Amino acid sequence: MTAPTITEPQLALVRTAAEAALAVLPTSRELIVGAPVPASPDMLTTGQAITAKFTGAATGEVVVVVGQDLADALKESPLGELDLTAAVRPALEAASRAFGPTVLDPGQLMEPGVALSAIAAKPDAIAVPLLDGGEIRAVLALALSPWPSDGAPGGMAKRGPAGAGVMRGGLDMLHDVEMEVSAELGRTRMSVRELLSLSPGAIVELDRAAGSPADLLVNGRLVARGEVVVIDENFGIRITEIVSPGSERE
């Protein structure tokens, strides 16, 4: 296999994508991001892989392979067998967003060797091992077509008025794209051990004070806040604040 012809700024983007994915990847171990390498089928042969394509500011494919320990823990949860694709999707989304605003497809569960073989066959596919004491416990692999030419998210240089026109046209093309909209009361992080200890009647404390507004997210990105209401026996959100870009973490 020939070495990828990707520049150092682009490799830095891959590392950023791996760090973003690792921050939301459910795992029972404290993992660290390893050095990016050419994707290969034998990087991690046990466990499960989830692969998804994305479009938007960048077009490509992302694969996350998790070890068998996590896959087994989700299957044996006292809450029933949990969907591995749903559990790993935030990591897939975080990785793709490192290249700019993107829309991720639902994703597909695959065997690790099959998923890594498929992405390794793409030009300049890069994989990042996620390590525990030097041992690979998970893998993130990415292939973009094309890769950003300047290492910036989406490969976009600073634009003047002409560039703004191109962006406007791109947004018009996305008007009919369906986006996943969700409401969130709060979040917390739990280890696999804590997850497995859950039982009916258990209380999970969230990072949100009682009475605080709920968040409205589009494909995982905060866009608004509001209060919870009931509409014909269904829950809804009455918007009280539109979150401007760049202020999501305030």
C-alpha positions as CSV (number, residue, x, y, z in Angstrom):
1,M,0.0,0.0,0.0
2,T,1.4,3.4,-1.0
3,A,1.6,6.1,1.6
4,P,-1.2,8.7,1.6
5,T,-0.4,11.9,-0.3
6,I,-2.0,14.1,2.4
7,T,-0.3,17.2,3.7
8,E,0.6,17.9,7.3
9,P,-2.3,20.4,7.8
10,Q,-4.7,17.7,6.5
11,L,-3.3,15.2,8.9
12,A,-3.8,17.7,11.7
13,L,-7.5,17.8,10.7
14,V,-7.7,14.0,10.9
15,R,-6.2,14.2,14.4
16,T,-8.7,16.9,15.3
17,A,-11.5,14.6,14.0
18,A,-10.2,11.7,16.1
19,E,-10.1,13.8,19.2
20,A,-13.6,15.1,18.7
21,A,-14.9,11.5,18.1
22,L,-13.1,10.2,21.2
23,A,-14.6,12.8,23.4
24,V,-18.1,11.4,22.8
25,L,-17.2,7.7,22.1
26,P,-18.7,5.5,24.9
27,T,-15.8,3.4,26.2
28,S,-14.9,1.7,29.5
29,R,-11.2,2.6,29.0
30,E,-9.2,5.9,29.0
31,L,-8.1,6.0,25.4
32,I,-5.6,8.3,23.7
33,V,-5.3,9.3,20.0
34,G,-2.5,7.6,18.2
35,A,-0.6,8.7,15.1
36,P,-2.6,8.7,11.8
37,V,-1.6,5.9,9.4
38,P,-2.9,4.5,6.1
39,A,-6.1,2.6,6.7
40,S,-5.7,-1.2,6.6
41,P,-8.1,-4.1,7.1
42,D,-6.2,-5.7,10.0
43,M,-5.9,-2.7,12.3
44,L,-8.6,-4.1,14.6
45,T,-10.1,-7.5,13.8
46,T,-12.4,-8.0,16.8
47,G,-15.5,-5.9,17.7
48,Q,-17.9,-4.1,15.5
49,A,-17.6,-1.3,13.0
50,I,-20.1,1.4,12.1
51,T,-19.6,3.2,8.8
52,A,-21.4,6.3,7.5
53,K,-21.1,8.7,4.5
54,F,-21.4,12.4,4.9
55,T,-22.0,15.4,2.6
56,G,-21.9,19.2,3.0
57,A,-18.8,21.3,3.5
58,A,-16.9,18.0,2.9
59,T,-17.9,14.8,1.2
60,G,-16.6,11.5,2.4
61,E,-16.9,8.4,4.6
62,V,-16.1,7.8,8.3
63,V,-15.7,4.4,10.0
64,V,-15.5,3.8,13.8
65,V,-14.5,0.4,15.0
66,V,-15.0,-0.4,18.7
67,G,-13.6,-3.3,20.6
68,Q,-15.6,-6.4,21.5
69,D,-15.8,-5.3,25.2
70,L,-17.9,-2.3,24.4
71,A,-20.1,-4.2,21.9
72,D,-20.7,-6.9,24.5
73,A,-21.5,-4.4,27.2
74,L,-24.1,-2.7,25.1
75,K,-25.7,-6.1,24.2
76,E,-25.9,-7.2,27.8
77,S,-27.2,-3.9,29.4
78,P,-29.9,-4.4,32.0
79,L,-31.9,-1.9,29.9
80,G,-31.9,-4.5,27.1
81,E,-29.8,-4.7,24.1
82,L,-28.7,-1.2,23.1
83,D,-28.2,-0.1,19.5
84,L,-24.5,0.1,18.9
85,T,-25.0,2.3,15.8
86,A,-27.0,4.9,17.9
87,A,-24.4,4.7,20.7
88,V,-21.5,5.4,18.3
89,R,-23.3,7.9,16.0
90,P,-22.3,11.0,18.1
91,A,-18.6,10.0,17.5
92,L,-19.3,9.7,13.7
93,E,-21.0,13.1,13.7
94,A,-18.2,14.7,15.7
95,A,-15.5,13.4,13.3
96,S,-17.3,14.6,10.2
97,R,-18.0,18.0,11.6
98,A,-14.2,18.6,12.0
99,F,-14.3,19.4,8.3
100,G,-17.2,21.8,8.5
101,P,-21.0,21.6,8.6
102,T,-22.0,18.1,7.3
103,V,-25.0,15.8,7.0
104,L,-24.4,12.3,8.1
105,D,-26.4,9.3,6.7
106,P,-27.9,6.8,9.2
107,G,-24.8,4.6,9.2
108,Q,-24.4,0.8,8.8
109,L,-23.2,-1.9,11.2
110,M,-20.4,-4.0,9.7
111,E,-17.7,-6.5,10.6
112,P,-14.4,-4.6,11.3
113,G,-12.4,-6.2,8.6
114,V,-15.1,-5.6,6.0
115,A,-15.5,-1.9,6.9
116,L,-11.8,-1.2,7.1
117,S,-11.2,-3.1,3.8
118,A,-13.8,-1.0,2.1
119,I,-12.5,2.4,3.3
120,A,-8.8,1.3,2.8
121,A,-9.6,0.8,-0.9
122,K,-10.4,4.5,-1.2
123,P,-7.7,6.9,-2.3
124,D,-5.7,8.4,0.7
125,A,-7.8,6.8,3.4
126,I,-6.4,7.6,6.8
127,A,-7.0,5.7,10.1
128,V,-6.3,6.8,13.6
129,P,-5.8,4.2,16.3
130,L,-7.3,4.9,19.7
131,L,-4.9,3.4,22.2
132,D,-4.9,2.0,25.7
133,G,-1.4,1.4,26.9
134,G,-0.1,1.1,23.4
135,E,-2.8,-1.4,22.4
136,I,-5.4,-0.5,19.8
137,R,-8.9,-0.6,21.4
138,A,-10.8,1.4,18.7
139,V,-10.1,2.9,15.3
140,L,-11.4,5.9,13.4
141,A,-10.9,5.9,9.7
142,L,-11.7,8.7,7.2
143,A,-11.7,9.0,3.4
144,L,-12.7,12.4,1.8
145,S,-13.3,13.1,-1.9
146,P,-11.5,15.3,-2.3
147,W,-9.5,16.1,0.7
148,P,-9.4,19.8,1.7
149,S,-6.7,21.4,-0.4
150,D,-5.5,23.8,2.3
151,G,-6.2,21.9,5.5
152,A,-9.0,24.2,6.5
153,P,-12.4,22.8,7.4
154,G,-14.2,22.0,4.2
155,G,-11.1,23.0,2.2
156,M,-12.6,26.6,2.1
157,A,-10.3,29.5,1.8
158,K,-11.5,33.0,3.0
159,R,-14.1,34.1,0.5
160,G,-15.1,37.5,-0.8
161,P,-18.4,38.3,-2.4
162,A,-18.0,35.8,-5.2
163,G,-17.4,33.0,-2.7
164,A,-20.5,34.1,-0.8
165,G,-22.5,33.5,-3.9
166,V,-21.2,30.0,-4.2
167,M,-22.1,29.3,-0.6
168,R,-25.6,30.7,-1.1
169,G,-26.1,28.3,-4.0
170,G,-24.8,25.4,-1.9
171,L,-27.3,26.2,0.8
172,D,-30.2,26.3,-1.7
173,M,-29.3,22.8,-2.8
174,L,-29.6,21.6,0.8
175,H,-33.2,23.0,1.4
176,D,-34.9,19.6,0.9
177,V,-32.4,17.6,2.9
178,E,-34.0,16.1,6.0
179,M,-32.2,16.8,9.3
180,E,-32.5,15.0,12.6
181,V,-34.0,17.5,15.2
182,S,-34.0,16.5,18.8
183,A,-34.7,18.1,22.2
184,E,-32.3,17.6,25.1
185,L,-33.0,18.1,28.8
186,G,-29.4,17.6,29.8
187,R,-26.4,15.3,29.6
188,T,-24.1,13.2,31.7
189,R,-21.2,10.8,31.1
190,M,-21.3,7.3,32.5
191,S,-18.8,4.5,32.4
192,V,-19.8,1.1,31.1
193,R,-19.8,-0.2,34.7
194,E,-22.3,2.5,35.7
195,L,-24.4,1.8,32.7
196,L,-24.6,-1.9,33.5
197,S,-25.6,-1.1,37.1
198,L,-28.8,0.8,36.1
199,S,-32.1,-0.8,37.1
200,P,-35.7,0.2,37.1
201,G,-36.1,3.2,39.5
202,A,-32.5,4.3,39.2
203,I,-32.1,8.1,38.9
204,V,-29.6,9.6,36.5
205,E,-28.5,13.1,37.4
206,L,-28.1,15.5,34.4
207,D,-26.0,18.6,34.1
208,R,-29.0,20.9,34.0
209,A,-30.8,22.7,36.8
210,A,-34.5,22.1,37.3
211,G,-36.5,24.7,35.3
212,S,-33.6,25.4,32.9
213,P,-34.5,25.6,29.2
214,A,-34.2,22.5,27.0
215,D,-31.8,22.5,24.1
216,L,-33.0,22.0,20.5
217,L,-30.3,20.3,18.4
218,V,-30.1,19.7,14.6
219,N,-27.9,16.7,13.8
220,G,-26.3,17.2,17.3
221,R,-25.6,20.9,16.9
222,L,-27.3,23.4,19.3
223,V,-29.5,25.8,17.3
224,A,-32.1,27.0,19.9
225,R,-33.3,26.8,23.5
226,G,-36.9,26.7,24.8
227,E,-39.4,25.5,27.3
228,V,-41.1,22.1,27.3
229,V,-44.8,22.2,26.5
230,V,-47.5,19.5,26.0
231,I,-49.4,19.5,22.7
232,D,-52.2,17.0,22.4
233,E,-50.5,14.6,24.9
234,N,-47.2,15.0,23.1
235,F,-44.2,16.9,24.3
236,G,-43.0,19.9,22.4
237,I,-40.6,22.8,22.7
238,R,-41.6,26.5,22.7
239,I,-38.6,28.4,21.3
240,T,-37.4,31.1,23.6
241,E,-33.9,31.7,22.2
242,I,-32.1,31.2,18.8
243,V,-28.4,30.3,19.4
244,S,-26.1,32.3,17.1
245,P,-23.3,30.3,15.4
246,G,-20.2,30.2,17.5
247,S,-22.0,30.7,20.8
248,E,-23.2,27.1,21.3
249,R,-20.9,26.5,24.3
250,E,-21.7,29.7,26.2
